Amino acid sequence: MAAKNDLDPDFVVCARCDSIGSEGGDFEDAVQHAIAYVKEAGVDAIWVNTLTKREQIEEACRRIPAPVIAPYYGLRPSPTFAEFQQLGAAAVLYPSLTTANGLQATWELLHEFKERGSAVLDEWNKKAAAGPWGMVPRTQDPILPAEKIRKLEDEFIPKALQRDYDKTTGHNRH
């Protein structure tokens, strides 16, 4: 926290507490640790992992004197986004949301490809292109453009350790 305050006071430090589910840990232990992280260490936010009841989310958010990130691991259905807001969560994590679904799509594609060959690729591309969001951009990264990555590398990585984009394949600099 001292380094954060010295270098960039706007940087947010979030402490993660995994007491729930650990040996000897429970909800009360997690809340006490989270309170200490805020009061003694001065962290900006808390991630209380493995909350299994809506009441735990509400109580954690009420007792912990900082914004609480509250992933839910309890019985289905999970709270809706509006419920999380009503319970006081500052942010919500959906563990494995993209991983699990992306893996499922990959599983299906590979099995279809094994059964029917490369025609499947055309079908999947047509399906993606016809979807409401279109195909995933493959030639440019909409989140972190290649030029931004190269600027960050130039600033923070010694020249001897940087990639040689001009002599490797798949890195069109222009």
N, C-alpha and C positions, 0 to 999 in steps of 0.2 A: 504494500500500500504506500510505503514511503517513496518507492521508485515511481509508482503511478503518479503520486501527487507532485513529485519533482519534475517528471518528464512530460506528463499530459494529464492534468486534472479532469479532463473531459472523458478520458478512457474509463470504461466501466469494468469493475472487477466483480465477478460473480463467484461465490463460494458454493461448492456442491457438497451436500451432506448425504451420505449413504448409510446412515446408522440403521434405518429401518431395514430389517432383513439380514443385517450382519449379526455375527455371533455376539449375543449380549445386548444388542441394540434394539430399540423400539421407537415408537412415535415420540414419546416424551424426551428420550435421549436426543433424537434428531432436532426437536424444537430447541432444547437447551444448547446444543452445539450451534445451531443457526443463530440464536440470540447472541451467543458469545462471539461468533464470527463478525456480527454487526457491531456490537458494543465494544469489544476488545480489539478487534483487528480493523474495524472500520470499512468492511467490504460494502459494496454498493447494492448488491442483490444476492438473493439466496436461491439455490436450486435444491429443493427438498425432494430427494428421489424416493420412489416406490410408495407413494401415498395410495392407499387402497380404499379409502372411504371419502365421500364428499364432506363429511363432518371434519375429517382430518385436514382437508384443503382449507376449509373455512377457519378452523382453529389455528392452523399454521399461519395463515394470512393475517389473522387478527393479532396473534401474539408476537410474531417476528417483526421487529421495527425496520423493515426494509422491503422493497418489492420482492415478491415470492414467485418463482417459476415452479409450477406444480404439475409434473407429469402424473398421470393417473394409471394405476396398475390394478384396479379393482374389478369387480364384477361388471359385466356388460349390461346395458349399454354404458359407454363412457359419457361423462357429462358433455353437453353441447358447449360450444364456444360461449354462448350467452350464460350458461350455468357457471362456467369457469369465472366469467366476469362477475357474476353475482356472488360467488364464493370468495372473491377478492384476489384472484390470481392476477399477477401483473403480466404474465406470459404463460403460454402453454407449449409443451413439447409433445409431439406425437412420435414416440420412439418407433423406429423402423418403418415409418410410413412409406417413404420412397424406396427404401431397401427391399422391404417385403414385396411390394407391388412390382417394382422393377425386376426383382428376381423371378416373380411369377410370370411376368410377360416374357422374360428370357427363357424360362423353362418351357413355356408353350411354343415359342418360336423355334427353339432348337428341336423339340419333338416333331413339330410340323415339318421343319426343314429335313429332318432325318427321314420322315415318311414320304415327302413329296418333292424334295429338291428345291432348286433355286427359284422356282415359280412362287414359292411362299414369300420370298423377299419382295417381289413386285407387289404381291397382295398386301403385305404389311405396309409398304410404302404408300400405296394408294389409299389404304385405310387411314393412315396418319395424315396424308395430304388433305383428305376429305373431312377430317375432324375439325371441330370448332377452333382449335389452336394451331392447326397446321403441323408440319413436321418440325422436329427439333432442329434448330439451326446447327449445322455441322461445320460450316466453313468460317463461322465467326462466333465467338462466345459473347452472348448478350450480357453476361454478368460481369466478367472480368476479361476485357479484350486483351489479345496477345501483346499489343504494344504497351499496355499498362503493366503486364507481367514483366516485360523486358525492362521497363523503366525501374520497377522495383528491384529487379535483379541487378541492374547497373548501380543502384543506390546502396544495396545491402549485401551483395555477394561479391567477394574478391574476383577480379577478372579471371584469374587462373582457374577458378571453380565454376565459372559460368558455362552454360551450354554453348556450343558452336552451332547456332541455328543455320548458318550459311552452308555448313558441310554435313548436315544431317537431313534426312528425308522428312517430309511432312510439315516443314516449318517455312511456309511462304512468308517472307518478310515484307512483301509489297502487296 
